[in-house]
Amino acid sequence: MTQINVPTRDEVSANNQAIFDTLQKNLGFVPNLYATFAHSETALGDYLAFQNRKSSLRAKEREIINLVVSQVNDCRYCQSAHTVLGKMNGFSDEQIIEIRSGEAGFDPKLDALVKFVQETTISRGKPSPETVENLFAAGYNKANLVDILIVIGDKIISNYLHGIGQFAIDFPLAPELEAVAA
């Protein structure tokens, strides 16, 4: 059941139509999540700027954050989209499942990131001092910490929009973790 419709190009402002055209050109389609942001005159452009800002984090690290936050928030849309993006950034199917499960045993630094992001998301921004220290001990610094929090916030916004909107997932559906474990 859709709570918020996905607007078509004809139903959005001229400014958002231009963004739709760019997305269509660059991605080959306008993802339903992005289209839904276009209900607001400014939200789509703001969100894309926020999402594409310069960061001290590598693309792989940002995808880890996206996958972990989306798993904690049970957002099937973002799990699916970031499974595709995770593969594009070099993660295997097995690594993506491991990350979504709360670990990255294949890389100690990334494992510290996964655990920090998971605990921070679950605790609504109040990870234990030990988890923060483990993040720093793994090689992350204060600038990285701020950038990690920015990506967590970005993903919470999109998770909530889909959670309320319940619009169709227009990416290959990511496997559910229970189905993978079975």
Secondary structure, DSSP 8 states (H G I E B T S, - for coil): --SS----GGGS-HHHHHHHHHHHHHHSS--HHHHHHTTSTTHHHHHHHHHT---SS-HHHHHHHHHHHHHHTT-HHHHHHHHHHHHHTT--HHHHHHHHTT--TT-HHHHHHHHHHHHHHHTTS---HHHHHHHHHTT--HHHHHHHHHHHHHHHHHHHHHHHH-----S-----HHHHH-
